């Protein structure tokens, strides 16, 4: 039995800019072939000035293998080729070069409503999608009640889907794709359409599908979801594979690709506020040595916020938030939370936040900072990703075992005790 679900070898997909791709009949092909020389003479030189057509490679020389039963994340910036890759694997579009082998029945959830006929009801589209997957009517009927219960659209089952909202479309489409038991499930960034509760429900179902031994390719910009669901990931950049392997390593490469954080906050692109107070720098000061740029797990450290004040502010307020490198919130504190009394300010200065025993696991963390007043804590200045906090690998539990970056973000002092 072949243990490989998907094998991609030197896959490439090229598009001609400004030309819509369509399927052609034999007559269309013969007509285009005969007319091509005359069309070139009529149009003359192309827009790029050298007579060559303008093309773009959405995918170029892509190669990888995915074993059966694996959940693999596909990440990358907009335009990296993620959706094109899934369309090729779904056989919606043909590759320009290379090949993609699919071993198993494929269910796709690429765009809201893909595979649904707008004039048919929700009930009819469930059976239509099952038939497309090669299932018998009795098999579909056996799953029907489960699909409807998951989608939560019982009242609209006999309504044509052209009247569905995008959220209803997505609910039914996901329910059909996940419950009709394809051996390979391809999911593009469609879960963003649903509400938070249904997104959580869908992520749980994807995990269940993976535990049943089916293969899942999951495209998403939600890095936390990718981290939680996918042991392995593939990073695409401009249609090529930049990195493939363990998800945390691939996500780290993706984040570093986005560019570093400016040291001079005056140049920071991600800030807003009215400007009465403006941050100048955000410095991490470890307990033992200000020369180190990182801290150790459990160490005390100080965050020093240098600022300029351009008018007298009677009741300034400052805040800081700590997030994981993938955006998960970990900790946030406001000056009023701790009862700090801060008088009027009218000149440049700095404020220190002393953090004691930071029980953070090794890894990279991001700091957001803000300055405001009692009425609006972000009023004067708000900078997202103002600085980075690096936590070194360490013997966290004092057991002689060095802990590196793991799936968890924090740790507690704890001890196992056996009683029997």
DOZA-406612 format. One record per residue (C-alpha): x, y, z; residue in three letters; residue number from 1. Coordinates in Angstrom, 2 decimals, padded with zeros to 5 digits, always signed. Last residue first. Layout:
REM DOZA-406612
       c1       c2       c3  type  seq
        X        Y        Z   ALA  NUM
...
//
This chain:
REM DOZA-406612
       c1       c2       c3  type  seq
  -000.03  +004.45  +045.90   UNK  420
  +000.99  +008.06  +046.21   UNK  419
  +003.36  +009.58  +043.64   UNK  418
  +004.35  +013.25  +043.81   UNK  417
  +005.16  +015.39  +040.81   UNK  416
  +006.51  +018.91  +041.43   UNK  415
  +005.65  +022.35  +040.11   UNK  414
  +007.02  +025.80  +039.48   UNK  413
  +004.82  +026.96  +036.64   UNK  412
  +005.62  +027.31  +032.94   UNK  411
  +004.64  +029.68  +030.17   UNK  410
  +004.45  +029.56  +026.36   UNK  409
  +003.67  +025.91  +025.59   UNK  408
  +004.42  +024.33  +022.22   UNK  407
  +008.15  +024.20  +022.87   UNK  406
  +011.22  +026.39  +022.44   UNK  405
  +014.23  +024.81  +024.12   UNK  404
  +014.44  +023.06  +027.46   UNK  403
  +017.82  +021.92  +028.81   UNK  402
  +017.59  +018.91  +031.08   UNK  401
  +019.60  +018.97  +034.34   UNK  400
  +016.41  +018.81  +036.38   UNK  399
  +016.27  +022.46  +037.41   UNK  398
  +012.71  +022.73  +036.02   UNK  397
  +013.56  +025.41  +033.42   UNK  396
  +017.07  +024.21  +032.59   UNK  395
  +017.39  +026.93  +029.97   UNK  394
  +017.01  +027.96  +026.34   UNK  393
  +017.02  +031.74  +026.15   UNK  392
  +014.01  +034.06  +026.18   UNK  391
  +014.03  +036.75  +023.50   UNK  390
  +011.80  +039.80  +023.93   UNK  389
  +011.11  +041.82  +020.81   UNK  388
  +010.09  +045.46  +020.55   UNK  387
  +007.37  +047.85  +019.42   UNK  386
  +005.34  +045.10  +017.79   UNK  385
  +002.21  +047.26  +017.94   UNK  384
  +002.79  +050.90  +018.80   UNK  383
  +000.07  +053.04  +020.36   UNK  382
  +000.60  +056.73  +021.12   UNK  381
  -001.53  +059.55  +022.52   UNK  380
  -004.99  +058.05  +022.96   UNK  379
  -004.20  +054.41  +023.65   UNK  378
  -005.23  +054.37  +027.34   UNK  377
  -008.39  +056.39  +026.57   UNK  376
  -010.27  +057.97  +029.47   UNK  375
  -007.62  +057.57  +032.17   UNK  374
  -004.92  +058.91  +029.86   UNK  373
  -002.83  +057.69  +026.95   UNK  372
  +000.43  +055.94  +026.18   UNK  371
  +000.72  +052.52  +024.56   UNK  370
  +003.18  +049.66  +024.14   UNK  369
  +002.99  +046.33  +022.30   UNK  368
  +005.76  +043.80  +022.98   UNK  367
  +006.50  +040.65  +020.97   UNK  366
  +007.89  +037.30  +022.13   UNK  365
  +010.57  +034.93  +020.84   UNK  364
  +011.27  +031.58  +022.47   UNK  363
  +012.28  +029.83  +025.66   UNK  362
  +009.35  +029.27  +028.06   UNK  361
  +008.25  +032.26  +030.07   UNK  360
  +007.98  +032.28  +033.85   UNK  359
  +008.97  +035.94  +034.17   UNK  358
  +010.07  +036.10  +037.78   UNK  357
  +009.43  +039.78  +038.45   UNK  356
  +008.59  +042.35  +035.80   UNK  355
  +009.75  +045.91  +036.50   UNK  354
  +008.09  +048.47  +034.23   UNK  353
  +010.25  +051.56  +033.88   UNK  352
  +009.18  +055.00  +032.67   UNK  351
  +011.32  +057.37  +030.65   UNK  350
  +011.68  +061.09  +030.16   UNK  349
  +011.05  +063.96  +027.76   UNK  348
  +009.06  +066.95  +028.95   UNK  347
  +005.62  +068.05  +030.16   UNK  346
  +004.50  +065.33  +032.54   UNK  345
  +001.81  +065.56  +035.22   UNK  344
  +002.01  +063.03  +038.04   UNK  343
  +002.04  +059.26  +037.82   UNK  342
  +000.64  +057.26  +040.75   UNK  341
  +000.90  +053.52  +040.11   UNK  340
  -002.09  +051.60  +041.45   UNK  339
  -001.01  +048.36  +039.76   UNK  338
  -003.90  +048.25  +037.29   UNK  337
  -003.72  +052.05  +036.80   UNK  336
  -000.33  +051.72  +035.12   UNK  335
  -001.79  +049.21  +032.67   UNK  334
  -000.77  +045.56  +032.34   UNK  333
  -001.03  +042.91  +029.63   UNK  332
  +000.07  +039.28  +029.48   UNK  331
  -000.01  +036.32  +027.11   UNK  330
  -001.93  +037.29  +023.97   UNK  329
  -001.38  +034.90  +021.01   UNK  328
  +000.14  +036.79  +018.05   UNK  327
  +002.35  +034.14  +016.45   UNK  326
  +005.54  +035.47  +018.08   UNK  325
  +003.75  +035.19  +021.41   UNK  324
  +002.27  +038.35  +022.85   UNK  323
  +003.14  +040.73  +025.69   UNK  322
  +001.14  +043.89  +026.34   UNK  321
  +002.30  +047.15  +027.90   UNK  320
  +000.41  +050.16  +029.21   UNK  319
  +001.03  +053.79  +030.15   UNK  318
  -001.19  +056.46  +031.64   UNK  317
  -000.68  +060.20  +031.76   UNK  316
  -002.79  +062.29  +034.12   UNK  315
  -002.06  +065.98  +033.68   UNK  314
  -000.40  +065.97  +030.25   UNK  313
  +001.58  +069.15  +029.64   UNK  312
  +002.57  +069.50  +026.00   UNK  311
  +004.99  +067.84  +023.59   UNK  310
  +005.99  +064.88  +025.78   UNK  309
  +008.84  +062.71  +024.55   UNK  308
  +009.19  +059.07  +025.51   UNK  307
  +011.65  +056.40  +026.65   UNK  306
  +010.01  +053.14  +027.75   UNK  305
  +012.21  +050.89  +029.87   UNK  304
  +011.12  +047.26  +030.21   UNK  303
  +012.77  +045.69  +033.21   UNK  302
  +013.75  +042.11  +033.95   UNK  301
  +013.42  +039.44  +036.61   UNK  300
  +014.43  +035.94  +035.50   UNK  299
  +012.18  +032.88  +035.52   UNK  298
  +013.25  +031.78  +032.05   UNK  297
  +016.47  +033.53  +031.00   UNK  296
  +016.53  +036.95  +029.39   UNK  295
  +017.73  +038.26  +026.03   UNK  294
  +019.58  +041.33  +024.70   UNK  293
  +022.44  +040.95  +027.15   UNK  292
  +024.62  +044.01  +027.83   UNK  291
  +022.18  +045.26  +030.49   UNK  290
  +023.48  +042.51  +032.72   UNK  289
  +022.03  +040.63  +035.66   UNK  288
  +018.38  +041.63  +035.77   UNK  287
  +017.81  +041.90  +032.04   UNK  286
  +017.02  +045.35  +030.61   UNK  285
  +014.73  +045.29  +027.54   UNK  284
  +014.52  +048.70  +025.87   UNK  283
  +011.59  +050.42  +024.14   UNK  282
  +012.56  +053.60  +022.35   UNK  281
  +011.30  +057.07  +021.40   UNK  280
  +007.63  +056.83  +022.39   UNK  279
  +005.45  +059.80  +021.58   UNK  278
  +003.23  +061.73  +024.00   UNK  277
  +000.96  +064.50  +022.70   UNK  276
  +000.93  +062.50  +019.44   UNK  275
  -002.75  +061.96  +018.57   UNK  274
  -002.32  +058.21  +018.21   UNK  273
  -001.22  +055.53  +015.74   UNK  272
  +001.67  +053.15  +015.22   UNK  271
  +002.67  +050.33  +012.89   UNK  270
  +005.27  +051.83  +010.55   UNK  269
  +008.01  +052.36  +013.16   UNK  268
  +010.52  +054.98  +011.99   UNK  267
  +010.26  +057.12  +015.14   UNK  266
  +010.50  +053.85  +017.06   UNK  265
  +014.20  +053.64  +016.21   UNK  264
  +015.17  +049.98  +016.62   UNK  263
  +012.90  +049.02  +013.73   UNK  262
  +011.39  +045.53  +014.15   UNK  261
  +012.81  +042.99  +011.73   UNK  260
  +011.39  +041.90  +008.39   UNK  259
  +008.51  +039.67  +007.37   UNK  258
  +010.97  +036.91  +006.49   UNK  257
  +011.76  +036.50  +010.19   UNK  256
  +008.11  +035.65  +010.78   UNK  255
  +008.05  +033.05  +008.00   UNK  254
  +011.30  +031.46  +009.21   UNK  253
  +009.89  +031.18  +012.72   UNK  252
  +006.69  +029.69  +011.32   UNK  251
  +008.77  +027.05  +009.51   UNK  250
  +010.68  +026.14  +012.67   UNK  249
  +007.48  +025.93  +014.72   UNK  248
  +005.84  +023.81  +012.02   UNK  247
  +008.48  +021.12  +011.64   UNK  246
  +009.52  +020.88  +008.00   UNK  245
  +009.40  +022.81  +004.75   UNK  244
  +011.03  +026.14  +003.91   UNK  243
  +011.17  +028.54  +000.94   UNK  242
  +009.06  +026.47  -001.46   UNK  241
  +008.51  +028.59  -004.55   UNK  240
  +005.53  +030.53  -005.90   UNK  239
  +006.65  +033.94  -004.77   UNK  238
  +007.34  +032.65  -001.25   UNK  237
  +005.81  +029.45  +000.05   UNK  236
  +006.31  +028.00  +003.54   UNK  235
  +005.36  +024.35  +004.05   UNK  234
  +004.19  +023.03  +007.40   UNK  233
  +004.50  +020.02  +009.71   UNK  232
  +002.86  +019.21  +013.06   UNK  231
  -000.25  +021.09  +011.91   UNK  230
  -003.26  +021.82  +014.10   UNK  229
  -002.01  +023.99  +016.96   UNK  228
  +000.67  +025.88  +015.02   UNK  227
  -001.57  +026.38  +012.00   UNK  226
  -004.37  +027.67  +014.23   UNK  225
  -001.97  +030.07  +015.97   UNK  224
  -000.63  +031.19  +012.60   UNK  223
  -004.04  +032.29  +011.34   UNK  222
  -003.00  +033.22  +007.80   UNK  221
  -004.39  +029.87  +006.65   UNK  220
  -003.99  +027.03  +004.18   UNK  219
  -004.61  +023.58  +005.68   UNK  218
  -003.74  +020.42  +003.78   UNK  217
  -005.35  +017.46  +005.57   UNK  216
  -004.72  +013.71  +005.22   UNK  215
  -007.06  +011.20  +006.87   UNK  214
  -005.98  +008.91  +009.67   UNK  213
  -009.04  +009.32  +011.89   UNK  212
  -007.02  +011.60  +014.19   UNK  211
  -006.65  +014.03  +011.28   UNK  210
  -010.42  +014.22  +010.81   UNK  209
  -010.87  +014.85  +014.54   UNK  208
  -008.35  +017.73  +014.42   UNK  207
  -010.20  +019.21  +011.44   UNK  206
  -013.43  +018.87  +013.44   UNK  205
  -011.96  +020.81  +016.35   UNK  204
  -010.84  +023.55  +013.98   UNK  203
  -014.38  +023.67  +012.57   UNK  202
  -015.98  +024.04  +016.00   UNK  201
  -013.57  +026.82  +016.93   UNK  200
  -014.42  +028.61  +013.69   UNK  199
  -018.12  +028.07  +014.49   UNK  198
  -017.79  +029.80  +017.85   UNK  197
  -015.75  +032.69  +016.40   UNK  196
  -018.19  +033.44  +013.58   UNK  195
  -017.62  +032.05  +010.10   UNK  194
  -016.06  +033.79  +007.11   UNK  193
  -012.51  +033.40  +008.45   UNK  192
  -012.95  +029.65  +008.02   UNK  191
  -012.45  +030.07  +004.27   UNK  190
  -008.66  +030.39  +004.06   UNK  189
  -008.20  +027.20  +002.00   UNK  188
  -008.92  +023.66  +003.13   UNK  187
  -007.90  +020.53  +001.20   UNK  186
  -009.14  +017.24  +002.70   UNK  185
  -007.65  +013.93  +001.55   UNK  184
  -009.33  +010.59  +002.26   UNK  183
  -012.74  +012.18  +001.77   UNK  182
  -015.16  +011.18  +004.52   UNK  181
  -018.46  +012.86  +003.63   UNK  180
  -018.34  +014.60  +007.01   UNK  179
  -015.59  +017.19  +006.54   UNK  178
  -016.46  +018.46  +003.06   UNK  177
  -020.21  +018.50  +003.71   UNK  176
  -019.90  +020.30  +007.04   UNK  175
  -017.43  +022.77  +005.56   UNK  174
  -019.75  +023.63  +002.67   UNK  173
  -022.78  +023.89  +004.95   UNK  172
  -021.14  +026.30  +007.35   UNK  171
  -019.39  +028.23  +004.57   UNK  170
  -022.59  +028.88  +002.66   UNK  169
  -024.36  +029.92  +005.88   UNK  168
  -021.57  +032.42  +006.61   UNK  167
  -021.61  +033.79  +003.07   UNK  166
  -025.36  +034.39  +003.43   UNK  165
  -027.67  +031.92  +001.75   UNK  164
  -030.23  +033.00  -000.90   UNK  163
  -028.28  +031.41  -003.76   UNK  162
  -028.38  +028.25  -001.62   UNK  161
  -031.93  +027.52  -002.70   UNK  160
  -034.02  +027.01  +000.47   UNK  159
  -034.96  +023.46  +001.51   UNK  158
  -032.27  +023.19  +004.17   UNK  157
  -032.91  +026.67  +005.54   UNK  156
  -034.43  +025.87  +008.95   UNK  155
  -031.86  +023.13  +009.62   UNK  154
  -028.91  +025.53  +009.23   UNK  153
  -026.75  +024.45  +012.17   UNK  152
  -023.91  +023.18  +009.92   UNK  151
  -022.98  +020.41  +012.40   UNK  150
  -026.56  +019.22  +012.84   UNK  149
  -027.13  +019.21  +009.08   UNK  148
  -023.99  +017.19  +008.40   UNK  147
  -024.79  +014.65  +011.12   UNK  146
  -028.32  +014.21  +009.79   UNK  145
  -027.00  +013.58  +006.28   UNK  144
  -024.24  +011.09  +007.06   UNK  143
  -026.25  +007.90  +006.50   UNK  142
  -028.10  +009.58  +003.62   UNK  141
  -024.77  +010.21  +001.89   UNK  140
  -023.82  +006.53  +002.13   UNK  139
  -027.25  +005.45  +000.87   UNK  138
  -026.97  +007.78  -002.13   UNK  137
  -023.67  +006.24  -003.15   UNK  136
  -020.46  +008.22  -002.83   UNK  135
  -018.19  +009.18  -005.73   UNK  134
  -017.03  +012.54  -004.34   UNK  133
  -019.15  +014.29  -006.97   UNK  132
  -022.12  +012.21  -005.75   UNK  131
  -021.56  +013.44  -002.21   UNK  130
  -021.42  +017.00  -003.44   UNK  129
  -024.74  +016.60  -005.25   UNK  128
  -026.36  +014.92  -002.23   UNK  127
  -025.41  +017.85  +000.02   UNK  126
  -026.40  +020.26  -002.75   UNK  125
  -029.93  +018.85  -002.84   UNK  124
  -030.44  +019.45  +000.88   UNK  123
  -029.06  +022.99  +000.68   UNK  122
  -031.44  +023.74  -002.15   UNK  121
  -030.43  +023.87  -005.80   UNK  120
  -030.40  +027.07  -007.86   UNK  119
  -026.97  +028.17  -006.62   UNK  118
  -025.26  +024.87  -007.51   UNK  117
  -022.61  +024.26  -004.89   UNK  116
  -019.12  +022.99  -005.79   UNK  115
  -017.35  +026.09  -004.46   UNK  114
  -019.80  +027.97  -002.24   UNK  113
  -017.21  +029.85  -000.21   UNK  112
  -013.84  +029.21  -001.76   UNK  111
  -011.35  +026.37  -001.45   UNK  110
  -013.04  +023.66  +000.59   UNK  109
  -011.94  +020.55  -001.22   UNK  108
  -012.60  +016.85  -000.68   UNK  107
  -010.20  +014.46  -002.41   UNK  106
  -010.53  +010.67  -002.71   UNK  105
  -007.16  +008.99  -002.43   UNK  104
  -003.65  +008.92  -003.85   UNK  103
  -003.05  +012.30  -005.45   UNK  102
  +000.01  +012.65  -007.69   UNK  101
  +001.01  +016.15  -008.77   UNK  100
  +003.12  +016.68  -011.87   UNK   99
  +005.61  +019.06  -013.44   UNK   98
  +004.79  +021.85  -015.85   UNK   97
  +001.97  +024.24  -016.69   UNK   96
  -000.26  +022.70  -014.05   UNK   95
  -003.97  +022.21  -014.75   UNK   94
  -006.70  +024.05  -012.84   UNK   93
  -009.60  +022.72  -010.78   UNK   92
  -007.71  +019.46  -010.37   UNK   91
  -007.98  +019.70  -006.57   UNK   90
  -004.17  +019.55  -006.31   UNK   89
  -003.94  +022.34  -008.90   UNK   88
  -006.50  +024.43  -007.04   UNK   87
  -004.65  +023.78  -003.77   UNK   86
  -001.39  +025.05  -005.25   UNK   85
  -003.08  +028.12  -006.71   UNK   84
  -004.49  +028.95  -003.27   UNK   83
  -001.03  +028.91  -001.68   UNK   82
  +000.83  +030.68  -004.50   UNK   81
  +002.74  +033.35  -002.53   UNK   80
  +000.31  +036.07  -003.63   UNK   79
  -000.61  +037.06  -000.09   UNK   78
  +002.22  +036.04  +002.23   UNK   77
  +003.02  +032.45  +003.05   UNK   76
  +001.64  +029.39  +004.80   UNK   75
  +000.61  +025.84  +003.88   UNK   74
  -000.03  +023.73  +006.98   UNK   73
  +000.23  +019.95  +006.91   UNK   72
  -001.99  +017.48  +008.75   UNK   71
  -000.63  +013.98  +008.18   UNK   70
  -002.71  +010.79  +007.83   UNK   69
  -001.10  +009.53  +004.65   UNK   68
  +002.37  +010.85  +003.98   UNK   67
  +002.88  +014.26  +002.30   UNK   66
  +005.61  +014.62  -000.32   UNK   65
  +007.26  +017.77  -001.64   UNK   64
  +008.35  +019.52  -004.86   UNK   63
  +007.44  +022.95  -006.25   UNK   62
  +009.52  +024.09  -009.25   UNK   61
  +007.62  +027.34  -009.81   UNK   60
  +004.09  +028.26  -008.80   UNK   59
  +002.24  +031.51  -009.63   UNK   58
  +004.72  +032.03  -012.46   UNK   57
  +003.84  +035.26  -014.22   UNK   56
  +003.61  +035.88  -017.92   UNK   55
  +003.87  +038.86  -020.26   UNK   54
  +003.96  +037.78  -023.90   UNK   53
  +007.23  +038.39  -025.75   UNK   52
  +007.34  +041.03  -028.51   UNK   51
  +010.08  +043.05  -026.86   UNK   50
  +008.22  +046.11  -025.63   UNK   49
  +006.68  +044.79  -022.43   UNK   48
  +003.21  +045.73  -023.64   UNK   47
  +003.45  +043.44  -026.66   UNK   46
  +004.82  +044.31  -030.06   UNK   45
  +002.52  +044.14  -033.02   UNK   44
  -001.18  +043.54  -032.37   UNK   43
  -002.08  +042.72  -035.95   UNK   42
  +001.06  +040.73  -036.73   UNK   41
  +000.69  +038.69  -033.53   UNK   40
  -003.01  +038.07  -034.23   UNK   39
  -002.13  +036.90  -037.75   UNK   38
  +000.37  +034.36  -036.44   UNK   37
  -002.09  +033.11  -033.74   UNK   36
  -005.17  +032.73  -035.94   UNK   35
  -004.58  +029.13  -037.07   UNK   34
  -003.64  +027.87  -033.62   UNK   33
  -006.41  +029.82  -031.91   UNK   32
  -009.03  +028.35  -034.26   UNK   31
  -007.77  +024.79  -033.73   UNK   30
  -007.83  +025.19  -029.95   UNK   29
  -011.29  +026.78  -029.91   UNK   28
  -012.70  +023.99  -032.13   UNK   27
  -011.23  +021.34  -029.85   UNK   26
  -013.04  +022.98  -026.93   UNK   25
  -011.20  +025.21  -024.52   UNK   24
  -011.24  +025.50  -020.75   UNK   23
  -010.66  +029.00  -019.51   UNK   22
  -007.87  +031.14  -018.10   UNK   21
  -008.58  +034.86  -018.22   UNK   20
  -005.82  +036.91  -019.79   UNK   19
  -004.51  +040.11  -018.21   UNK   18
  -001.18  +038.62  -017.23   UNK   17
  -000.58  +035.19  -018.74   UNK   16
  -000.51  +032.60  -016.01   UNK   15
  +002.13  +029.97  -015.27   UNK   14
  +001.81  +027.01  -012.92   UNK   13
  +004.78  +024.89  -011.98   UNK   12
  +005.22  +021.56  -010.21   UNK   11
  +008.71  +020.09  -010.00   UNK   10
  +007.32  +016.93  -008.37   UNK    9
  +004.36  +016.93  -005.98   UNK    8
  +003.45  +013.71  -004.16   UNK    7
  +000.28  +013.58  -002.08   UNK    6
  -001.07  +010.67  -000.02   UNK    5
  +002.19  +008.74  +000.32   UNK    4
  +001.97  +005.47  +002.25   UNK    3
  +001.30  +003.45  -000.92   UNK    2
  +000.00  +000.00  +000.00   UNK    1
//
